[in-house]
Amino acid sequence: MTASDTHRAIEAVWRIESAKVIAGLTRLTGDVGTAEDLAQDALVAALERWPESGVPDNPGAWLMATAKHRAIDLFRRGTLLERKHAELGHELSARQESPERDLDAAIDDHVGDDLLSLMFTACHPVLTTEARVALTLRLLGGLTTDEIARAFLVPKATIAQRIVRAKRTLAAARVPFEVPRGADLAARLSSVLEVIYLVFNEGYSATAGDDWMRPALCEDAIRLGRILAELVPLEPEVHGLVALMEIQASRSGARVGPAGEPILLLDQDRGRWDHLLIRRGLAALERAEAPGGGYGPYALQAAIAACHARARAPEETDWTRIVALYDALAQLVPSPVVDLNRAVALGMAFGPAAGLEVVDTLTSEPSLEAYHLLPAVRGDLLDKLGRFAEARAEFERAASLTRNARERTLLLERAARARSAR
């Protein structure tokens, strides 16, 4: 194996194993920042040794063992020794008994609980949304600061500052490293789900830049969602989110043309959809049905996506059911964006005039003032009604609002077609 092969192997191992290492070390030290520093030390050791010695048979265990030794060294230097011994209830001093045996037990037991605790810590509501996303990708996704910065098209220094401030905030707030219980669980879980879906959405429809999609972010989000589903299998909305992401991701190969141009849903070659992902998503959707027979917000959105996935051709889509599902979603989580999506479904089910009637009620909504999809949807409905001059103006307004270059080109093309149709 060449040095470059070894480095690629190390990157792959780190992406898979780092969260477990950091999670175990966080429970041990009580501090996310210290835990990540120790895990990074283990990564540096791997980068130094593996090119010569080769990748170990169990690289994850090697990283964990190396991180443990770093933690033991830290304790022996007295940085955390006194507090740790008090927590563990030891009466012997550090000179009389090594903490190594307790460290082994602390890290090796309950790996699943540690991962879940790390998710809840990284997504704690005390942090800003941007900080939660950055810290989650760093600690649980195994991404470097540079990778996160490239994914979100922001300077590396900005991401680094978010991560450092997030760690300081968690430490200052004395956020416990634990899985919340009782009434706190639902609220805290919703924060975790929100962060994962934000990561997925940024990959599925990039907010800005030259690319329509960033598939790596979608993959990271789906992986985190699947891990969460294994750790809390009795939480229906976790399965609902996994179903939603898998069904939406199944279209990825058909959403982009040869030159990177966007291909809208009704124009996609459905033969290029990933039917394995669709089957996985539909299975997750079945698990998402709550014991009482109802769906939560993510599961409802997954059910909408499933209507598209089950249709072999656009004209077979059950738009009436989609309208009903949006009605149910609007009852659970009232939102102008939900109303806008419902208007699209109404236009498909009952004609563009029905959709336009709803969209026109949203034009004065302050939260949608700079939302490019409002004029984009209104332009589409006007275009279908033959009101081409108005449609052109709406498409041009939508193009001026979007920060994604591919989407801007698509909208300007639609404006040009509306102009020529007059």
Residue pairs with C-beta under 8 A, 6 or more apart in sequence:
1 9
1 54
1 55
3 51
6 50
6 51
6 54
6 55
7 47
7 51
9 50
9 55
9 59
10 43
10 46
10 47
10 50
10 55
10 59
13 46
13 55
13 59
13 60
13 63
14 43
14 46
14 63
14 142
15 141
15 142
15 143
16 60
16 142
17 59
17 60
17 63
17 64
18 39
18 43
18 63
18 139
18 142
19 115
19 118
19 139
19 140
19 141
19 142
20 60
20 64
20 111
20 114
20 115
21 39
21 42
21 60
21 63
21 64
21 67
22 32
22 35
22 36
22 39
22 118
22 139
23 35
23 111
23 114
23 115
23 117
23 118
24 64
24 67
24 106
24 107
24 108
24 111
24 114
25 34
25 35
25 36
25 38
25 39
25 67
25 71
25 107
26 32
26 35
26 114
26 117
26 118
26 121
26 177
27 106
27 107
27 114
27 117
27 177
28 35
28 71
28 84
28 103
28 106
28 107
29 35
29 38
29 71
29 74
29 80
29 84
30 83
30 87
30 177
31 171
32 118
32 121
32 122
32 135
32 139
32 167
32 170
32 171
32 177
33 167
33 168
33 171
34 74
34 80
36 138
36 139
36 167
38 67
38 70
38 71
38 74
39 63
39 67
41 66
41 67
41 70
42 63
42 64
42 66
42 67
42 70
43 63
45 66
46 59
46 62
46 63
46 66
50 56
50 59
56 62
64 107
68 100
68 103
68 104
68 107
71 103
72 98
72 99
72 100
72 103
74 80
75 81
75 84
75 94
75 99
75 103
76 94
76 98
78 94
81 94
81 99
84 99
85 92
85 93
85 94
85 99
88 99
88 102
90 97
90 99
90 102
112 230
112 231
113 179
115 140
115 227
115 231
116 179
116 228
116 231
116 232
117 177
117 178
117 179
118 139
118 140
118 177
119 136
119 140
119 192
119 224
119 228
119 231
120 178
120 179
120 180
120 188
120 189
120 192
121 170
121 175
121 177
122 132
122 135
122 136
122 139
122 140
122 195
123 132
123 136
123 188
123 191
123 192
123 194
123 195
124 132
124 170
124 173
124 175
124 188
124 191
125 187
125 188
125 191
126 169
126 170
126 173
126 175
127 135
127 166
127 169
127 170
128 162
129 194
129 195
129 198
130 162
131 162
131 163
131 165
131 166
131 169
132 166
132 191
132 195
133 152
133 195
133 198
133 199
134 148
134 159
134 162
134 163
134 166
135 162
135 163
135 166
135 167
136 195
136 196
136 199
136 224
137 143
137 147
137 148
137 151
137 199
137 220
138 144
138 145
138 148
138 163
140 224
141 199
141 220
141 223
141 224
143 151
143 220
145 156
145 159
145 160
145 163
146 156
148 159
149 155
149 156
149 158
149 159
151 202
151 203
151 214
151 216
151 217
152 159
152 202
153 207
153 208
153 209
179 185
180 188
189 232
189 235
189 237
189 238
190 237
192 228
193 237
193 238
193 241
193 298
196 221
196 224
196 225
196 228
196 241
196 245
197 221
197 241
197 244
197 245
197 298
199 217
199 220
199 221
199 224
200 217
200 218
200 221
200 222
200 225
200 245
200 248
200 249
202 214
202 217
203 213
203 214
203 215
203 216
203 217
203 218
203 219
203 220
203 221
204 213
204 218
204 248
204 249
204 252
205 212
205 213
205 404
206 212
206 213
206 214
206 404
207 403
207 404
208 403
208 404
209 403
209 404
209 405
210 260
210 405
210 406
211 260
211 406
212 255
212 256
212 260
212 261
212 262
212 404
212 406
212 407
213 252
213 255
213 256
215 252
218 245
218 249
218 252
221 245
222 242
222 245
222 246
222 249
225 238
225 241
225 242
225 245
226 242
228 238
228 242
229 238
229 239
229 242
229 284
232 238
233 287
236 287
236 288
236 289
236 290
236 295
236 296
236 299
237 288
237 296
237 297
237 298
237 299
239 284
239 285
239 287
239 288
239 299
240 284
240 285
240 288
240 295
240 296
240 297
240 298
240 299
240 300
240 301
240 302
241 298
241 302
242 281
242 284
243 281
243 282
243 283
243 284
243 285
243 287
243 288
243 298
243 299
243 302
243 305
243 306
244 281
244 298
244 299
244 301
244 302
244 305
245 281
246 277
246 278
246 280
246 281
246 284
247 277
247 278
247 281
247 282
247 285
247 302
247 305
247 306
247 308
247 309
248 305
249 274
249 277
250 273
250 274
250 275
250 277
250 278
250 281
250 309
251 265
251 268
251 273
251 274
252 274
253 272
253 273
253 274
254 263
254 268
254 269
254 270
254 272
254 273
255 262
255 263
255 268
256 262
256 263
257 263
260 406
261 406
261 409
261 410
262 406
262 407
262 410
264 410
265 308
265 314
266 314
270 311
270 312
270 313
273 309
278 309
281 302
281 305
281 306
281 309
282 306
282 309
284 302
285 299
285 302
285 303
285 306
288 295
288 296
288 298
288 299
288 302
289 295
289 299
290 296
290 299
295 303
295 328
296 332
297 329
297 332
297 333
300 325
300 328
300 329
300 332
301 329
303 325
304 322
304 325
304 326
304 329
307 317
307 318
307 319
307 321
307 322
307 325
308 317
310 318
311 317
311 318
317 348
319 345
319 348
319 349
320 349
322 345
322 348
322 349
323 342
323 345
323 346
323 349
326 338
326 341
326 342
326 345
327 342
329 338
329 342
330 338
330 339
330 342
336 362
336 365
336 367
336 368
337 368
337 371
339 358
339 361
339 362
340 359
340 362
340 368
340 371
340 373
340 374
340 377
342 358
343 355
343 356
343 358
343 359
343 362
343 377
343 381
344 355
344 377
344 380
345 355
346 354
346 355
346 358
347 354
347 355
347 356
347 380
347 381
347 384
348 355
352 381
352 382
352 384
352 385
353 385
355 377
355 381
356 378
356 381
356 382
356 385
359 374
359 377
359 378
359 381
360 378
362 368
362 374
363 374
363 378
368 374
370 401
371 401
372 398
372 399
372 401
372 402
372 407
372 411
373 398
374 398
375 394
375 395
375 397
375 398
375 401
376 394
376 395
376 398
376 411
378 394
379 390
379 391
379 392
379 393
379 394
379 395
379 397
379 398
379 411
379 414
379 415
379 418
380 391
380 414
382 388
382 390
382 391
382 394
383 391
383 414
383 418
383 421
388 418
388 419
388 421
388 422
389 418
389 422
391 414
391 415
391 418
392 415
392 418
392 419
395 411
395 412
395 414
395 415
395 418
396 411
396 412
396 415
398 411
399 407
399 408
399 411
399 412
399 415
402 408
402 411
